[in-house]
Amino acid sequence: MKLRIKDLREDHDLTQKQIANVLMCDQSLYSKYERGEREIPLSLLIVLADFYKTSLDYLTCRTNNPKILK
């Protein structure tokens, strides 16, 4: 599954280490999530969606609209 987590991180000028801290995981594990070598758990995707103020659909490329629909 393609994710937008790397693009969002770079758009916000954040390092992998900073996002790993948000997710409370090691930078090396987060790097594997970005490269698609490990599947990121839904619970962490929810944390990222909240952190970036976007939707899970946007993170998982189900939509190109980064806004949260109400």
N, C-alpha and C positions, 0 to 999 in steps of 0.2 A: 504494500500500500504506500503510495506516495504521500508524503506529508509536507506541509509548508513550514515546519518548525525551524529549519535552517534559515529560510528567507526572512521569516519574522524576527528571528534573533538578530540577523545581520541588519535588517531595517531599523531595529531599535539600538544598534551599536552596542550589543551585549556580547560577552564571551560565553563560550560553552561552560566555563567554570561558574559564571554568574547564574546561568539557567540551571545548571546542576544543583547549585545551592538552593534555588527556589524549589526544585523538585526533591531536595534532600537525597541526592544520589551522587555517585562519583562522576567526575567529568568524563572518564573513559566510557562509562555506561551510557551517558547522555550522547556522547559522540557516536556510539553504535546505533542509538535511536535515529539520529540525524542521517546516518549513512544507510539506514534500513537493514542493518545487520541483526538487530533485535527489535521485536515488536514492542511498542510502547504501550503500557497498560492504560486502559480506559481512565482509571483514576488519575493518572498523570496527565493525560490529554485534557481532562476537565480542569486541572490546575493550570495548565498552559492557556487554555481558552479564557479562563478567568483573568489570568495574568496579562494577556494581550488584549483583553476586552473584545474577544471575537467569538465565533461559534465553532462548535465541533465540526460542523459541516464544512466550514472554511478550512480548518486545520487539516481535514482529511480529503480535501479537494472535491467535495461533493457540490460545492458552489464556489463561484468566483467573487461573491459578495462578502467582504470582511465584516460587514455590519451585523449586529445581532438583530434578528427580526423579532418584533413583539407581537 
